[in-house]
């Protein structure tokens, strides 16, 4: 494919633009107004669930679990005091529970010290009720008796209240949401207003809220604020870069306008289609659009300036700039968009949104730049030519030409060093691990994460858990003592797993068996020897009947109403994805062993996140693999040579390998954010390779030798390549100032990738082209 023929086409495009300037602007204005009208419908939301496309078995089981046992979302408040059984503290707990239950949307039931039901011996046997049914006693002796009784209950101590009576939970269970993205936010923000109100502030206690609904709302607030900060900083950096590198009023205003309109039309179009934006990721395509817009504009503007210095003719210089830069810029847009669209091959919803929107932003920004920049540059007066002897080159351009000569001279050494650097990256790449830890994703610079970490250090504090669900086809299965005993044995095995949380030597594992054992104990004069599952079917049925008539709501939160299904709740000590996967696999195997005739499933957010490990790895491989293949095919087509196309991809693997090495050697996890960096950087990194290779090919077609083609290309676009990469790195540097660890990682890894890509294009790309001569030998080459 002759570059000269393609350039001729773009020259005609440039001539047409200048000839029909007003018509082009009018058409662009109409398109802009249509798209921007959709901004009225634009909305964003945080992806809190259903990350995996087309669902998964775990998600389906989780939905089934919610149908049987209700929502698994809670708002929890950890109360700390010198003695949580003190009257003032108990009264506060009671009032706070009442307000949460009445004011928080989707509130179902509050469980706390003041309303927890426990088996209590009565004259005719036993009853299940709250020790505070008659209110909080003012008699210290009576209160001491209740405290002693509560702390003697195995099902309560170090679960609802710590054994030293310094910590206790207030738990608000929530009803199923109608629209999770919106409803979770409402729940969290309303609960926050209640919990943090002046009514519950005191030096006698401290309140630390937690729970998926509560922290999700906090996460949204943090991410929204951070997104706004990154975008504002990005706009400031964009303006400063344009002022510094362009230094003309039109050169600053037009690219800025092109960026705003390009991004605005994409967001407006998503509004017309009623596609919500992902608020967690929205800053990424916007900053990317800003950076690439400046890059595209600089290529046009710098090419125009070079020709304008030579010719002094404004319109002719604009047309020549379009002729020189039109094709390589278009090709970089195609490869960048193709790389971003590779996210569509991933099975994770946020990546689908990011891929589609980011690719659209890249394309739309390009159209605004390619239309507006040449048109506005064409307005103005001609001037006397200058720097004719240096062909329009500046001192910086000549310095790059000198650098290019050194690369050609030492091309073999450059290639060897590059190979050694790439080889050193491979061991680090193999050390990469997947970890979807929520706390590590946000980082401990975020205030609510600091609070959660404090909660996790307490006796009864917890964040991570999963449920093992057992379901029989027949009714009354759990009225059979054998199944109830098997459930108890399953608890014991789950308590021995490596990630199960232990408090004072006791595993944090619970099910309906605890209440059954408590009832059996009370039924037998509170003798601890009877804290067992009764083996008599009639006695077990009788105990369950007592529970049902006394507190059916609590009973059927752990058993289904037909007694066919139950679950074991397992709290885990920390988040280690690989170890959790191992534990969950064993948990499921244990359950199947104890209940061979039942349906067994492990459910919960942690189980879903652990299952996503494999999905993340597969999605990363699919996304990067498809990105690499698409770009390689495009390079092969453009250069009309498989050999040339593949050689051009070698320098672009270097930054990807270096990103992987940094992640591996620094133990930076591959998660839902960092997995997006490699395919994205590959698509951006290839831009400079395209510009450089295209210029070399153009020079070769005019009869230059490889040495001349390489050095002249350094002179003409070396500075622009460095400038555009510098601006891209500055944009991603904005993420490095974020308190959110995941955003910092994106910024750092992107800068590492883009910086190393530029180094590779300054060194390895010209060295390989000079040594291998993939574009064919010319008559001018002296071997």
N, C-alpha and C positions, 0 to 999 in steps of 0.2 A: 504494500500500500504506500504510494508516493505521498509524502507529507506535503510536497509542493502543490499537488493537486488539491489536497484538503485545504491548504492555506488559501489557495485561489478562491475556493468556495466561500471561505470566511471573509475574504476581501470583498466579495460581492455582497455578503450579509452586511458588512460594515458600510458599504456604499449605499445599500438600501436603507439602513437605519438613518444615515445622515440626510438622505434625500426625503424621507418620509418621517421626519422627527416628530412632528405634531400628531400624526396619525398613530404612531407607536405609543406615544404618551397617552393619547385618548383611549386606546384599547386597554392599556395597562390600568388606567384610572377606572374604567368600567368594571374590569375584573376585580380590582381592589375593593370597590364599593360593594360589589355583590358578596365577596367573601367576608368583609368586615361586618356586614349586616348580621352574620351568624354569631358575633360576639355577644349578642343579647342572650343567646342560649348557652354560652360557654359556661362550663362548670368543671370543677376538679374534685376528685375524691381519692382517699387513700385506700390502697388495696390491702384489706385486712385479712381476707380469706380467699379460698378458691383460687389459689395461685396456679395450680396445675391445670392446663387446658384439657378439656374433655373429662375432667374429674379423675379420680383414682379410687381404688378399692377402699383405701383408708377413709377418704372423704365420704364415700357412700356409707361406710359403716358408722362414721361420725354422725351423719344425718339420721341414720336409723337409731343410733344411741339417743339423740336429742328427742326423737319421736317418742321413745319409751320413757326416758328419765328427765326430759326437759332440757333447757338450755344449759350449756356448760360454761357460760360466761357469768362472771361474778364481779362484784365490787367488794373489796375487803378492806378493813381498817384494823391495823395492829395497834392495840392499846397497851402502853407501858406505864406502869405506876409502881410505887413502893409496895402497894398491896391492891390488886385489882378488885378485891372483895370489900374495900372501904366503901362506906355508904355513898360518899360524893361521886366516886368513880362508877359505882353501879348505877346510880341515878343518871349520870351522864351517858353511860352505855345504853340505858333504856330510852332516853330521850333521842339520842342520835339514831338508834335503830328505828324508832317510830318515824322520825323525819325522813330517813332514807326510804323507808317503805311507802310513805305517803307522797313524797315529792319527786323521787327519781323515776323517770319514764321506764316502763317495762319491769318495774320492781315486782318480784314474786313473793319472796319470804326472807325475813331477816332471822339469822340464828346468832345468838350471843349468850353470855352467861345468864342474862336475866330472863331468857325465854327458852333455853335448851330443855328438851324433855328427856327425862331419865326414868328408869324403872324405880319405883318407890313402894316399899312394903305397906300394905293396908290390912285392915282386919280380915277382909275376905280374900286375901291373896296378895295381889300387886296391882299397881296402876302405873301408867306412863304419863308423867306430867312434869312441869317445871317446879323446882323448889321455891321459886319466887311467884307462884300463881297468886298468892295472897299479898303480893307487893314486896318491896324491899324492907325488911324489918329494921326497926330502930333499936331494938334490944341487941346489944353487943353479943350476949350469950347465944341468942338465936342465930345471929349472923355467923358466929364462929362455928356453930353446929353445921350450918349449911355449907360453909367453906370446907370443913373437914369432910363432909359427905361428898361434895363435888370432887375434891382432890383424891378421894378413894376410888373413883370410878375410872377403870382402865380405858373406857371409850372416850373419856374427856381429857384426862391429864396428858399433857404434852401434845395434845391435838387442838382442843379449843382453848385450854389454859395451861400455862407452864406449871411444872411441879413446885416452883418457888412462888407461885401466885403473883409474879411480877409482869406477866404478859398474857394477853388474851385477844381473841379475834372477834370482830363483828363482821358477819358475812351476809351480804345481800345477794341472794340468787335472783337471776333475771329471767323473765319470760322470753321465748323466741322472738328475734327481731323480724321486722317486716322488710327493712332495707338496711343491711348491716353497716354499710359505709356511713350512712347518715345517722342511724339509730345509736351506734356505738359512741359517736361524738356527742350526741345529746345526753346520753346516760353519763358519760365521763365528766362532761362539763357541769351538769346539774349536781352530780355527786360531789364534785370538787367544791362548789359553792356552799353545799350543806356542811361538809366535813370541815372546811376552812373558815366557817362563819365564826363570828365573835362569841357566839353562845358556847362553843366547845373549846375555847382557848383557856388554858389554866396551867399554872406551874405544878399542879398536882398530878398531871398526866401528860403524856405526849401521844399524838395520833399520827400514824404513818399509813396512808392509803396505798393500796396496790390492787392488782386484779387486771385481767386482760382488757376489760371495757374501760377502766380508769386510765391505765397507762397508754392505751391506744389513743385516747383523746389527748393525753399529754404529748405523745409522740407526734401527732398531727400538728399540734401547736408549735412544737420545736422545729419540725421539718418545714412548716409553712413560713415561719420567721426566717429560718436559715435560707430557704429558697429565695425569698424576697431580698435578703441581704446579698446573696451571691449574684442575683440578677442586677441589682443596683450597682454593685462593685464592677460587674462585667461591663455595664454601660459606661461607667466612668473610665475604666481601662480602655475600652474601645475608642472613646473620644480622645483620650490622651495619646493613644497610639496613632490615630489618624492625624492629630495635630503635629506630633513629632516626626512621623515618617512621610506625610504628604505635604504639609505646610502650605496648603491653599484653602481658601474658604469653601469653594465648590468641592474640593477633594475631601473635605471633612464632612460637609453636610450631606452630599449625595450618597456615599456609602452608608452613613448612619441612617438616612431615610430608607435606603434600600433594605437594610437589615430589619428595621422596625416594621416596614410594610410586608416583607417576606415572611417574617415570623407571625405577624398579625393575621395575614390571610390564611395561613395554615391553621392557626387556632380558631379563627372565625369559621373556616370550613368544617372543622371538627364540631363546632357548635351547630352548624346547619345540619350535620349528620347525627347530631345528638350523641356524640361519642365523648364521654367524660375524660378529662385529662387525669393522669396519675400524678397526684400532688407530691408523692415521694420522689419522682424522677423528673419533674417538669423543668427544673433548672438546666438539666443536661442538654437537651436539644436547643434550648434558647442560647446558652453560652456557646455551644458548638456553632450555631448559626451566626452569632456575632463574630466569632473568630474566623470562620471560613469566609464570611462576607468581606472582612478586611483583606484576607489573603487574595481572594479573587480580584477585589478592587485594586490592590497594590500591583498585581501582575499587569493589569491593564494600564494603570497610571504610570508605572515605571517604564513600561514599553513605550507609552505615549511620550513621556519625557525624553527618553533616549532618541526617538525619531524626531521629536520637536527641536531638540538641540542641534540635530544634524540638518534638518530641512527648513525649520522656521515656519513651516506651513501647518496650521492647526488642523484643518479637516483631513488633509492627507496623512498627517501623523496619527490621527484617530483611526483612520482606515487601516493603516499599517499596523497599529497596535492590535486591532481586532484580527488582522491577518496572521500576525505572529502568535498571539495568545489565545485566540478563540478556540482552536482545536484542543490544545493541551488542557485548558481550563475546563472545557466541556467533558473531556475524557476523565479528568480528576473528579468531576461531579458525578459522572456515571459510576466510577469505581467506588467512590465514597458512599453513594446512595446504595449501591449493590451490597457493600459490606454491612451497612446498617440494616438493610432489608434481610440480611442473613439471620437477624434476630427472630424473624418470622418462623424460622425452622425450629426454634426452641419451644419447649412445651410449657413455658412460664408466661403468664398473662402480662405482667409489667414489661417484659422484654418485647412482646408483640406490640404493645402501645409505643414503647420507646423506638423500636425499629421503624414502624410506619411513620410516626410523627417526625423523628429526626431525619429520616430520608426525605420526607416532604419538605421540611425546613431547608435542607441543603439545596434541593432542586429549586424551590421558590426563591430563596435568597440569590441563587445563581441567575435566575431569570431577571430579577430586579436589577442586579448588578450589570448584567450584560446589556440590558436595554438602557438603563439610566446613565451609567458611567460614560459610554461613548457619546451619547447624545449631549450631555451637559459639558463634556470636554470639548465638543465641537464648537461651542459658543465662545467667542472671543476673537482677539486680533492675532494676526501672524506677527512674526518677529524675525530679526536677523539670525541666521544659523550661527552656532557656536560649537566649539570642541569638534571641529570637522576632522582634525588630524587624529583624534582618538576615537572616531566613529561614535561620538556621543557618550563615551564612557567617562565615568567619574574616577577620582583617585581610588575610591573603595572598589569599583569594578576592576580596575587594573590590579589591585592587590589580590583580588580573587583569581584573576587570570594567572598571576605569578604563583599562587598557591596550587592552581590546577597543573601547572608545569611540573611542580615538585611531586604531585601525586602520580603523574604519568611516569616520571623518572624513577620513582620508587614503587611502582605498581605491584611488583612481586612481593616486596616486603609488606606492603599494606595488606595484600590478600592473605599472607601468612598470619599476620597479627590478628586480622579479623577472624580467621578460622579458629585461632587459639581462644579468642574471646568468646566466640559462639560455643566452642567445646566446653569452656568453663561454666557456661550457663546451664548446660544439660543436667548435671547432678542436682542443681537447685530446683530446676523445673520438676524433677521427679519427687522432690520433697513437698510439693504443694498438696494441701489437704482441704477438704470441703468441711465447712463448719458454719451452721446457720444460727449461731448464738445471738439472741436478741440483744443482750447486754453488751457484748463485744461489738456488735454492729453499731450501736449508738455511742458507746464509749463513756467512761466515767467522768468526762468533763460536763456531761449533761446532768443538771440538778436532779431530775427524777430518777436517773440511773444510780446516782450516789445514794438516794434514799432507799432504793430497792436493795442495793448492796448492804446497807445497814440492816435492813429487814432480814436478809439471808443470814446474817451473822447471829441473829437471835435464836432462842431455843425452838420456837415454834414457827419461825419465819420460813416461807417457801415461795418459790415462783414456778418451778417446773414440776410437772406431773403427767401421768397418763393413766388410762383406765383399761382394764382387761375385762371385756364383756363376754358373758356366757349366756347363751339363749337355747332353751329346749323347745321342741315343737309341741310337746304336751304341757297342759296346765298342771299347776301344783307341783312342779318338779322340785322346787326348793322347799317344799314341805316334807320332802324325803330326807331323813337325817344323813343318809349316805352322801347326798349331794351337798348338804350343808357342811359336813365334815370334810368333804373334798375341797370345798371352798376355803375352809380354814387351812388345810394343808397347802393349798395353792398360795395363800397369803404368806405362809412360812417360807416357801421356796422363793417367792418374789422378794421377801425381806433379805435374802442372802445375795441378791444380785449386786454387782459392783457399784452401780450408780444409785441404788436405793438409799435415801437419807436415813440416818440413824440419830436418834436423840436419847441420850442417857442409856445407851445400849439397846434401845427398842427401835425396830424398823418402823418407818412412817408408812405403814400399809394398813388399809382398813376396808371393811365391807360390812354387810348386814350381820355378819357373825358376831361382831363385838356387842351389838345391842342384844342379840339372842343370848349370848353368854351372860351379859349383865342381868337380863331378866331371869335367867335360870338361877343365878346367884341370889338375887333378891327373893325369888320364889322359895329358896331353901335357906331362909333365915339369914341371908346376907353372908353365908359361909363361902369364903374364897375358894374352897375346894370345889365348889359347884360352878366356878367360872369356866364352864365347858358347854359344848353343844350337847344337848340331851339326845341320847340314842333311841329313846322311845318316840315313835312317830306321833302318838297322841299328845304327848307332852309338848313336843315341838309345835304341833298344830295349835295347841292351846296357848302357848306363849305368843305365837304370831297373831292369834285372834285377839289377845289382850292388847297387843301393840296396835293392831288395826283399829280397834274401837276407841283406843285412847288417843292415838296420834297417827291417823292414816296418812296424812300428808308427808310426814317424815319417813314412815315405812315405805311408801311407794316412790320415794325419791331414791331408794336403794334396791327395791324389788319392783317388778311389774305387778299390776293388780291381779293378774292371773297366776302369779308366782312361777312364771316360766323363765324369767331372766333376772340376772343379778350381775354385779360387776365388782371388781376389786380396784380400789384407788391407790396408786403408788406414787409417792412423792420422791423426787430424785434430788441429789445434793448439788449438782452442777450440770452445766451443759457441755458435754463432749459428744459430738455427733456420732463418731465411730463406736464409742462405748455404749451409747444409747441404742444404736441399731443392734448391737450384740445383745443387750439386755431385752429389748423388745422381741427379738427373735426367740430368745430363750423363754420369755414370758409366754409367748404364744404356744411354744412347744409344751411347756409345763401344763398350760390350760387344756390343751388337746389331750394330753396324757391323762389328766384327772377327769375330763369330761369328753370321752370319745364319741358320745352320741349327740353332742351339742354343737351349735355354731359358735365359734370362738373368734373374737376380733380384738385387736388393740387399737384404741381410739384416743383422740385428743390432739391438741395443737402440737405438742412435742412429738407425738408419733407421726403426724403429718410432716413436720419439719425434718425429722430424721429420715423419713421416706423420700424427702425431696433431695437428699444428698445425691442419690443415684441420678435423679432427674436433672440436678444442676450439672453434674459431670457430663451426662449425655447431651444436655442442651449446649454446654460450652463446646463440646466436640463438634456437634452439628453446626452450631453457629460459626465457629472459627473455620471448620472444614469447608462449609458451603461458601463462606466469605473468601477463603483462599482459592477455592476452585473457580468461583465466578470471576475473581480478579485475574487469575492466571489465564483463563479462557479469553477474557477481554484483551489482555496483553498479547496473547498469541495471535488473536485476530488483527489487532492494530499493527503489529510488527510483521504479520504474515509469515510467522516462523515459530514453530514449537520451541526450538532451541532458544531463540531470543526471548520469547515470552517467559520461559522458565528461568532463564538466567536473570532476567529483570526482577524476579520474585525473591531471589536469594537475599539481597540487601534488606528486603522488607520482612524477612523472617527474624532478622537480628533483633529488632526492638521487641518483638513478641516473645522471643526466647529470653531476652533480658528482663522483661516484665515478670515472666514466670520464675526466673531465677531470683529476683528480688523478693517475690512472694514466698518462694520456698525457703531461701536462706534466712529470711526475717520472720518466718512462721506466720506470715500474713494469710488468713484463710481465703479460700475461694467461696464467695457467697453470692447472694442475689445481686449485689452491686458490682463487685470486682470481676465477676464473670463477664460483664459487658465491656470491659476495658480492651481485652485483646482483639476481638473482631473490629471494634471501633477504631483502635489505633492502626490496625492493618489497613483499613480503608483510607485513613487520613495519611498514613506514612507513605503510601504508594504515590501520593500526589507529586511530591518532589521528584521521585523516580521518573514519573511520566514527563514532567516538565523538562528534566535534564536529558532523558533519553530522546525525547522528541526534538529538542534543540540539536543534539548531536546528529540525529538522523537527517535533520534539515541541512546541517552543514555538510554532511557527507554527500548529500544529493547535489550540492553545489560544487563538488569536486575537492573539498577539503580532505586532508589526511585525518586519521583517527586522533593524532596528537593535536592537530589544529582544531578539529571539531570539539574535542574535550576542553581545551584551554579557552576557546572563544565562547563556549557555552558557560564556562565559569564566569567569564567577563560579563556576559549579557544577563544571566539570571542567578548567578551565585549569591549576590546580595539580597535579591528578592526572596530566594529560598530561605535564607537565614532569617530575614525579617518576618516572613509569614510564620515560620516555626516559632520564632521568639514570641510573636503575638499569641499564637495558640497556647504556648506554655504559660504566658501571663494569664490567659483566661482560666486555664485549669489551676493556676496558682491560687485563684480565688477560693477554690475548694480546700486548699491547705490551711486556710485560716478558719475553717469551720470547726466548731466544737464537736461535731458528729464524726466519729471515727471513720465510718464508711465513706463519708464525703471526703475526708482527708486522704483516705487511701486512693479514691478515684483521682484526686488531684495529683498526688505523688506519682502513682503508676503511669498516668497519662503523660506527665512531664518527662518521666524516665523514658517512656516509649517514644515520644515525639523527639526528644533530644537525641536519643541514640539513633533514631531513624534519619535525622539530619546528618549526624556524623557518618552514618553508613552511606548516605547519598553523596557526601563530600569526599569519601574515601573509597569504599568498597565498590560502589556503582561505577565510577569512572575507571577504577583499576580493572575490574572485570571486563568492561567494554573495551578498554585498550588492549588487554591481554588476549581475550577470546575473540574479539572482532565479530560479534554475533550478527552485525548488520551487513556483513559481507565486506571483502577487501576492496579498496579503491585504488585507482591508478596512482593516486598521490602518495600512497603509503610506501615509505622506504623501509624495507625489511632489513 
